[in-house]
Amino acid sequence: MQFLDSLQADLDARRAQGLYRARRVLEGAQGPRVRVDGRELLSFCSNDYLGLAADARVSEAMCSATRRYGVGSGAAHLINGHTRAHHALEEELADFLGSERALLFSTGYMANLGVLAGLLERGDHVFQDRLNHASLIDGAQLSAARLRRYPHLDVDALARQLAEPSQSNNKRNSLVATDGVFSMDGDIAPIERLAGLARKQQAVLMIDDAHGFGVLGPDGRGSVAAAGLEISRVPVYMATLGKALGTAGAFVAGSHALIESLIQRARSYIYTTAMPAALAEATRASLRLVTEEPWRRDRLAQLVTRLREGMAAIGLPLMPSTTAIQPLLLGEPARALRWSEALLQAGVLVTAIRPPTVPRGSARLRITLSAAHQEDDVDRLLEVLQQLQQKNA
Ligand SMILES: *Cc1c(COP(=O)(O)O)cnc(C)c1O
């Protein structure tokens, strides 16, 4: 059949360009060491920044909650899938951030679709950093709003776009959305300047803090707190639970009116089964550890410093980032694949990130660190990278 033949041709073309994607099968839990194809690998590519994904206390909270709630939630939140566990987690997340309310979503991807497609209407404008996560872009495209993208971190360019007459003459709503910490670069949005500009231009600011929540700022309250701002300066705050918190799902925090509007209008909230209640209980346990074990953030920061200094010393400078995401820019996809493959042969797992996840010509190794890594682990990574560098791969 012609359609299926064309799929095969597309697959062949991807392979030829070094853009073919394939999965690895892990035999056990996430952590600094993972089992793949019967081999133990030292891993530097999960988003489990605090080492909580396989924490025994979080796992136990989930197991014991299944004895009370079972496994499946059985229905959407608005039918009868919304349990005491979900409700308590929403209240605790709102308290933790100092927001009025929070609303759980099954995934971060769905939260972003829900916010953008649910709240924006025809005639509205949405402005996004060029390097925003795909789910923010997709959410804008699913909405009827007009999407403009501004150059990465460029607040002045955004200010010019916001000031354009086509935008200010009509009375429609404007929303500015940005990653708090950029997922493939590790750098941080200029949140204070963005908040000032949004206020001046009467635009609503939305931060996707998937990689800041739990890791940055006092008690791990995220990139808004790290910027020294009240959470109310960011009317739409979204974060995920599958990264630093080590579980799964996401939430949006904001005012009562925002949350009630999402409950009425966000289709990715309304038309889907609620996350398992036991997962909400596991996340409550994890959120407690985020506040009670600040050493995890301290350890992570020390490891970041060790890696950056080590890389500078061997002449392989990392991209500018102070977060757990420490990419090594390599350029062409084939080169990134070669490096990733050579690391694998030495027992180190770092996936190559290629277009379209990152712009053309900027394929990279996205190295991520976790509080569960040891200093020796970082030193081993440095040793293998130095050998590769000397072989001039
Ligand atoms: C991971 C991620 C998401 C999606 O979250 P999931 O819960 O994995 O669907 C959204 N935004 C950013 C910036 C992310 O890194």
The ligand as an SDF file (V2000), in Angstrom:
LIG
                    3D

 15 15  0  0  0  0  0  0  0  0999 V2000
    8.9580   17.1140   30.5770 C   0  0  0  0  0  0  0  0  0  0  0  0
    8.3890   18.4280   30.2450 C   0  0  0  0  0  0  0  0  0  0  0  0
    7.0290   18.5960   30.0130 C   0  0  0  0  0  0  0  0  0  0  0  0
    6.0890   17.4260   29.9030 C   0  0  0  0  0  0  0  0  0  0  0  0
    5.8500   16.8450   31.1370 O   0  0  0  0  0  0  0  0  0  0  0  0
    5.4060   15.3210   31.2000 P   0  0  0  0  0  0  0  0  0  0  0  0
    4.8190   15.1710   32.5590 O   0  0  0  0  0  0  0  0  0  0  0  0
    6.6310   14.5050   30.9860 O   0  0  0  0  0  0  0  0  0  0  0  0
    4.3860   15.1340   30.1190 O   0  0  0  0  0  0  0  0  0  0  0  0
    6.5440   19.8670   29.8320 C   0  0  0  0  0  0  0  0  0  0  0  0
    7.3720   20.9360   29.8360 N   0  0  0  0  0  0  0  0  0  0  0  0
    8.7040   20.8070   30.0060 C   0  0  0  0  0  0  0  0  0  0  0  0
    9.5640   22.0220   29.9980 C   0  0  0  0  0  0  0  0  0  0  0  0
    9.2490   19.5460   30.2090 C   0  0  0  0  0  0  0  0  0  0  0  0
   10.5670   19.4070   30.3480 O   0  0  0  0  0  0  0  0  0  0  0  0
  1  2  1  0
  2  3  1  0
  2 14  2  0
  3  4  1  0
  3 10  2  0
  4  5  1  0
  5  6  1  0
  6  7  2  0
  6  8  1  0
  6  9  1  0
 10 11  1  0
 11 12  2  0
 12 13  1  0
 12 14  1  0
 14 15  1  0
M  END
$$$$
